[in-house]
Amino acid sequence: METQVIANSAPSTKSELPAISSYCCQTKGVINEIDFEWTVERLSFFGSLGIDWERLISGEFSDGSILKLDLYPSGDYLEIRLLNLSINMKYPMAVDITVCDENCKTIFQNTSGILGYTYFGNPSVVLRITKKSLLETWDFVNGKTTIRCKIKSLIRKQLTGKATTAEIHLHDKTQTRDNDKQDLILHQHEELFEKMPFLSDVTFNVRGQKFPAHIIILAMRSPVFAAMFQHPTKEMLSGNVEVEDVDPDVFQEVLRYLYTGLTRSTTLDVMAPELLVVADKYLLEELKTRCETHLIRKMSSKNCLDLLSLTTHHPAEHLKKYAVEYFRRYPNEVMGTDNWKKLKEENPALLCDLQQMVLTV
């Protein structure tokens, strides 16, 4: 399950430092500072065996960054790990991790050092907390948790002032490596999406609004579109596809995802249920998972019934499981909402079905 989260990063700043003899007497140091904040709703959630902890990975620290945070359940512990998404790094880092509740109160804090080599894809544990102490300290099931990560990294420079090879590889975005190629492809797809209808060969008519697109990209991303355009269907022959069951704004965001693989947290806040429905229609499993995760973390007594009802028509097992558990644990709160009263008056049969689901699942 991919997790849809909110992340903000501050730009880096650099300051010259004198030579550090313990590092290398023939080099000068440059401190690179990064300040990253990550807010997670529902760090843990109710499962069939009590409290479940799900692995979460943050967005990149900034545009073009090579670092992410990884919340990794490991036995009785929850580890906060620093992920390196670039080439091998050959410089030390001081990492300060602070875990705060929604009132900005510090719950846990740790400063650690990472020395020597940090290899590509190799995580470094910067904070390890027992799950028991987490649950005793803060309501991680229903609360909002903020993780602040401050990093100071030492980059070596030769006395000539020229950057070392390691620094060039770390900061030059034009280098040739797999990550850069992927970034370039992503950027090109974003441009293609933004410059529609450039070279488009199909048009979607979504409730009267036109959306041009490219068959090859759609077919690569969705098995439904692949089947539609691989055969001499009406849509393939005419180059037009009629869509009456999707809101135009939702369809535009689905197209954005198909081209870029990206979903914006602000978009999920507004239309995650609708996106889940369309993802189910076009068999976009990753997008569906992101929507499920986002809705789980946004679940409340007010929307529990709506989300439970959603899963009756569009299979979403994780969402259904959590909604059932939420209803079981907070029945009075759920039955005290306006949604409950409205459903009782307008669709008592569906209400009975939902109650039966809670009793039997």
N, C-alpha and C positions, 0 to 999 in steps of 0.2 A: 504494500500500500504506500502508494506514494502519498506523501504528505504535502497537502497544500497548506505555509506559514508566512508570517510577516517579518521582514528583515530590512534593516536600514544600516548603512555604513557611512562612516565619515572619511573624507579624503586623507591621503597620507601626507605627512609632513616630514622633512628631513632637516637634520642639524649636524654640523661638523663637530667631531670629537677629537681630542688629542689621541696620540698613539696609545694602544692598550698593550702593555708588555706581556700580560698573561696570554694574549691571543697570538700576536706575532709582532716582534719588535721592528720588523721592516715594513709594516703596513700602517696606514691610517684607517680610522673607522668612520663609517657613516651610519647613523641610527635611522632606521626606517620605522615609523610609528603607524600602527593601524588600530583603529577603534571601531569595534563592531558590536551591534546590538541585535538580539534575536528574541522575539516574543512568541511564545508557544501557548496556545490554549489547549487545556487538557493534556498534560504531559503523560498521564496514564489514563486508563479507562476501565470500565467494568467488563470483565470477561466471565466465562462459564465457571472458572475456578477462583473467582474473586477479582483481584486487581491485576490487569495486564499492563505490560510496558511494551511500547512499540518503538522500534528503531526510527529515529528521525534524523534527517540531514538538512542542514541549512542551505540557503542560497549562497552564492559566492560572496566574499567579503565586500567586493566592489566590482565595478565593470572591468572585466579583464583580469580579475584576481585569480590567484592560484590556490586559495585556501578556502576550506569550508569547516564547519563544526559538525560533529557526528555524535548524537546521543545514542549510546549503544548499551542495551540491557545485557549484562553478563553475570549469570547466576544470581547471587544475592545483591549484586551491585548494579548501579547505573553509572556508566563511564561517559565522561565528556572528552571526546577525542578531537584532535586537530588533524584534518585530512589535507595532504599535499597533492594537488592535482597537476603539478608541473614536473619538470625534470628534477634530478637529484639536487638538493640544496646543500651548500657547504658552509653555512654560517650559523652562529648561535642565535637563539631567540629566547626572550623572557616573556612568558605568557601569563597574564593575570586574568583569572576567571572569577566572575561574581554571579551568583544566582540570587535573584530578587523575586519577592512576591508582587502582586498587582498594586500594592501600596508603596512599592520601591524600597521595601525593607530587605536588607541583606540577610539571606538564609544560610548560604555557604559561600566561602571564598577561598581561593588558593592561588599561589604564585609558583610557577615551576619554570625550570630552564630546560631548553632543548639544545644540546651541544653536538658538535660534530656533524655527521651526515644524517639527513632526513631524506629517505628514498621515495621516489615516485610511487604513490598509492599506499605508502606505509603510514598508518595512523600513529599519532603520539598521544597517549593518555595524559590529559592535563588536569583532570579532576575525577576522583572515584568516590562515590557516595553509596552507602548501603540503602537499599530500597526501604528498609524499615525506618531508618532515620528520616528519610524523605517524607514518608507518610505521617510520621509523628510530628513533623515540623510544619507542614503546609498541606492544604487541600489540593493536591496535584490532579485529582480527578475532575474537579469543577473549576478550579482557579486558573488564572492567567499567570504564567511564569516568564520572567525576562532573564536572559543570559547575556551578560556583557563580557566581551573578550577584548582585552587590550594587549597588543603585541609590540614589543620593541625588538627589532632584529638588527644585528650587526652585519654590515656588508663591507667586505674588504676592498680597499683601493691601493694600488701601487703608489709609491712616492712620486711617480711621474704624473699622477693625477688621472691616469687611464684606468678605466674599469677593468676588473678581472673578467675572465671568460664566464665565471659563474654569475657575475652580476649582469653581464650582457644577456645571457640566456634567461635570467630571471625577469628582467624588466623590458626587454625588447620584444614588443608585440608582433614584430614583423618576422621573427625567426621562423624557420621551417621545421615544424614538428606536428604530430598528429593533432594535438589540442588546437593548435593554430589553424590547421586545415579545417577542423570541425567548426571553429569560430567563424572562419571565412565563409564556409557553406551556410551556416546559420544566418550570417549577415546578408548573404546574397538572397536567401529565401525570404528574409524580412523585407528586403528591398523589393523583391518580386511581389510580395503581398501588398506592400504600400503603393506600388506603381500600377496596380490593376487599372485597366485591362490589358496591359502590355503583353503581347503574344498569347493571350488567353484563347482557348479553343472550346470552351463550354460556358454556358450562362445558366445560373440558377434563378428562377423566378420564385421568390419567397414572399408569398402574400402580396404580390404586386411590386416588390422591390427587387431590382436586378443585381446579381452578384456574379461577375465574370471570374473564371478560374482556369486552372491548367489540369487537364485530364491525367497526365503522367504523375503529378504530385498526389492527386487525390487517390489514384489507383494504388500507388505505393503505400499510402498511409491507412487505407480502409479496405477491408475485403469486400464490403458491400459495393463501394465504388468500383473496385477492380472487376467484380462480376458484371456490374452495370455497363462498363465501357469495354470489356473484352469481347462482347458479343454484339451482333447487329440489333440492339434494342432500339426502341423509339428514341430514347435519350441520346444514344450514340449516333444515330443517323441524323437527328435534327440539331444536335448540339445545344439542346435546351432541356432543362430539368425543372419540373414543377414541384414545388414544396409548399404544402398548405398547412402542415401540422407543426411548424416551427416558427417562433417569433424571429423577425429579421435581425434584431440585435443579437439574439442568441446564435443565430446561424453565422453571423459575422465573426463572433468569438470562436466558434468551432472551426471556421476557415483559418483563423489566426493560428489556432493550435495545429491544424493539419500542415501548415506551411512552416511554422517555427518550432513546434513542440513546446511552446510556452503558454502558461496560463497566469494571469495577473491576479493577485490576492484580492484586489478591489473588485474584479469581475466575479470571482467566486463568492464574495460577500453578497453580491446582488443577485446572481443567477445560477448558483451551484445546482439547485434541483432541476432547473430547465436544461442545463448543460449535461447533467447525468442522463436525462431522458434521451437527448440527442446522441450522446455517446453510446448508449445502449442500442439505439436504432442503427447506427453506422458501425457498430462493433469496434469502438475505440476504447479498448480495455484500460489503457493507461490513463486516459482522460477520465474515464468512469471511476477509477480508483482514486484519483486526485479529488474528485467531487465527493466521493464517499468520505474520505478522510476529513475534508473540510467541514462537511455537514456533521460528522461525529463530534468534532471539536467545537461546533457552534450549537450543539443540541441543548435545548432547554425545555421546561415544562410547556412553554407556549407553542413550540414547533414539533414536539415529540410525536403527536398524532399525525401531523401532516407528513412527516418523514416516514413513519410507520406505514401510512397509506401509500406513499410513493413506492415502497418496496413490494407492495402487492401486485403492482403492474409492471415494474421494471426491476428484475432481480438484482439485489445489491446486498449480498449476504452479510458483509461486515456492518453495514448501516442498519440492517434489520436486527442483527444480533444486539447491537448497542442500544437501539431504540426499545427493544423488548426489555433489556436489563434496566434501562432508565425508568420505564413505566413500572416495572416491578418494585423498584426501590423508592420511587416517588409517586405512588398512585394518587394520593390526595392532592398533590400539586398539579398533576396532569388533569385530573377530573375537575379541578377548580377553575380551569381556563375557559375562555370564551369559545375556543375551538371545540372543546368537549360539548358545551351547551349547543353550539351551532350544529354539530354533527348529530347530536341526539335528536334535534328537531327536524333536520333536513334529510338525514340518511341514517336512520337507526339500524338498518341492516348492515351497513358498512361498519358501524360502531360495534355491533355484536361480533362481526368477523374479526375486528382488531382485538377485541377483548379475548376472543377465543385463541387468537394467535399468541397473545401474551401468556395464556394459561398452558398452551401445549408446546410451544417452542422450547 
